[in-house]
Amino acid sequence: MSGREATGTLDRGDGIHLAWAKTEGRGPTVVFLPGFRSDMTGEKATALAAHCAAAGRAVLRFDYSGHGASGGKFEDGTIGRWTQDALAAIAGLAEGPVVLVGSSMGGWIALLAARALGARVAGLIGIAAAPDFTETLMWDAMTPGERERITRLGVLNLPSQYGDPYPITRALIEDGRRHLLLKAPIPLDAPVRLLHGQRDPDVPWETALKIAEQVTGEDVRLVLVKDGDHRLSRPQDLALLRATLDEVLAAAG
């Protein structure tokens, strides 16, 4: 039986309000964490919400500050700030165990949130998860001139194949360095599933292998989609995501 979705905003404590959408149901609560400059209205987020609602499962979506319907400026955001947004949403809107589902940057934030949440995490799914991307995919790819400009001016506008150019701030890069994950063990014993397209032009699929190597738990599986892109939002990709979620929920009990 499908539940009814409620929507609202949550004051994260400093006057910035985070937009959310939640369907009540049995746990664990499935929490979707969007990607960089994405939000809770994307295809993967809405497909998962509908799937959970139809199965009577609790599901929570939200927007980070500076994203979607939430308050705040995108330029003020960092990996640490958006992780705190995620933790605030979970603390205020989800009870008991959670299954974290993170897309791209959301995969990095899911791993950081899992470290903070500990035993509350009943499972984690990464979709083209992109831990450390501010360093390995942004800073390392910048020219000396771009690095000088962002260091001196504090911001650099980069082109995007998904829309208008977006501002990359020095604060985002510097804060990202404080949250790098792939050079040390990631303490996580819950079931972990990593989905990654091998034709992803944005995040190399080898990143998923690095995550799998660093997660300390044994129940870690990686699914490579040979013809899959970064978004993994085609009908067959969404079907894979739904099946993967069902598998993690079954393992969580």
N, C-alpha and C positions, 0 to 999 in steps of 0.2 A: 504494500500500500504506500502510495506516495505521500510524503509529508509536505507541509506548507512552508515556504521559505520566508523567513523574516529578514528585514534589513534595518540598518541603523548606522550610527557612528559611535566611536569609542574615543574619549579623551585620553590620550596616552600619558597625561600628567602635566603637560606644559602648555595646554591650550590648543595643540594641534590635534585635530580629530581624524581618526582612521575609519574609513568606510568599510562596512562588512555586510556579508549575507550569510545566513545560517539556516540550516534545516535540522530540526531536532530528530533524534532517532537513537537506535542502540549504538553503543560504542564498539570499538574505539572511534573517537571523532577523527574523520579524515580532514586534514588541513591542507589547503592548496596554497603554495607560495609561488607567486608569479615571477617572471623574469625581469630583466633590466628594461625599464620604460614600458613594461607590459602591465596588465591589470587583471582584475578578477572577472572581466567580461570576455576574456579570450576563449577560444574554442575548447582547449583542454580543460580549463577551469569549469566552464559551463557543462561540458560533457560529463565530467566527473560528478558535478553537483547533481545532475539529473539522474545519473546512474545510482548514486547513493540514495537519493530521495526515493527512487522506485523500489529500492531494496530495504527501505526503512532504516537506513544508516544515517548517523549524524555526520554532517559535513559543514565545514566552515571555509568561506572565502573572505579575503580582505585585500585592501590596497595599501601598499606602503605609503608613507608620507611622500608628497610630491608626485604621486602616481594616481591615475584614475580619478576617482571621486573623493580621495582623501585630501586633507588640507596640507599646507606646507609647500615649499618650493623644491623642485627636483634638484636644483643646484646645491641645496643644503644637505642633501642626503649622502650617506656613506654606507659601506657594508655593515659597519658596526651599528649605525643608527637604524638601518632597515632591519637588522637582526633584532634590535630592541623593539621595533614596531611589531615584528612577528611574535616575540615573546609576550608583549603586552596584549596582543589580540588573543593569544592562546590562554593567557592567565585570566583575562576578563570574560572570555566567551566559550571556552571549552573546559569540560570537566573530565577528570580521569585520564586514561591512556589516550594517546593520539598516534595517528599514522600521518607522517609528514610526506607530502608530495611536492617536490620542487622542480620547477622548469628553468633551465639555464642558470642565471644568477640565483634563482630560487633554490636550486640544488645546493649551492654554496651556503646560502642562508639556512637551509634545512639542516645541513651538517653542523653548522655553528649552533643552531637552536637545539639540536639533539644533544650536543655536548652540555648545554645548560640545563636541559630538561631531564637528562639521565633516564631513570627507570620509567618515566612516563611515556617514553617513546616505544610504541609497540611495533613499529615498522617504518621504513623510509624508502621512498621511490624517487630516483633522480631521472629526469627527462632531459637529455643533453646537458647534464649537470656541469657547471662551469666554475668550480672552486679556483681561486687564485687568478681569475681572468684579468683583474685590473693590472696585475704585474706581467703575467705571461702573454696575454693577448693584447694588452693596451700599451703599457710602458715599454715592453721589449720590442714592440713593433713601431714605436715612434722614431722619427728621425732625430738627429741631434738638434736640429732647429726647433722641432716640435717640443722636445724635452725642455729646451731653453725657454720657449714661449710659455709653456704651462707652469714652469717653475717661477718665471718672472711675473706673469700676469695672473696666475692662479686659476686659469681656465683655458681650455682649448676646444674649439668646436670641430667635431669630427663628422664626416659624411656617414649616412646610414642608408643601406639598401631598403630599409623598412619605412622610410619617411624623411622628415626634415633632419638636417644636421642636429646633433645633440651635444650639449656642453659636457666636457670631461673636466672635472676640477682637480686641482692639486690635492685638495683634502680627500677626494675619493681615492686617489692613488696612494697617498701616504697612509690613510686609514686602512686601505686594503692590505698593506704590508704587515699590519698588526694582526691580521686575521688569516694569514696564509695557512693552508692545511696539508698540502701534499708532500711536505718534506718531513713529516713526523706521523706516528701512528694516530689514527682517529678512533677514540674509544667509543665503540658502538656495538652492542651485542644483539640488537633486534634484527629481524630479517631486513635485508637491504636488496633492492632490485634496481638495476641501472639500465636504462634504455637509451640507445644512442644510434643515430643515423651515420652510416659511413660516408655519406655525401654531404655531411654537415660542413658548410663553408665557414662557419663562425667559431665553433669549438671542436678541436680535433677529437675524433672518437677515442684516441689513445688516452685521453683524460679519464675516461671511465675505467680503463685498466689501472691507472694510477690510484684512483679512489678505491677500487677493489683491493689493491695491494695494501693500502694503508688502514682500511677499516679492520679493527681488531677481531670482530665477530666472525664466525665460520659460515653463517647462513647468508652468503653474498652471491648473487647471480647477475651476470651481465648478458643483455640481449642486444646484439648488433643488428641493425636493420640496413642491409646492404644498399638499398636504393633510397634510404631515408635522408631527409634534409634536417636542418636545425629545428624546425618547428615541430615536426612529427605530429601534424594535425590532420593528415589525410584520414579518410574513413578507416582504413586498415590500421593506421597508427593508433587511432582512438580506440579501436577494438582491442588492440594489444594492451593499451594502457588500462582499459577496464578489466581485462582478464588478469593483468598483473596485480591490480589492486585487489581483486577478489582472492587471488592467491595469498597475498600478504595478510589480508583480513582473516582468511581461514587459518593461517599459521598463527595469527595473534590470538585466535580463539574467540 
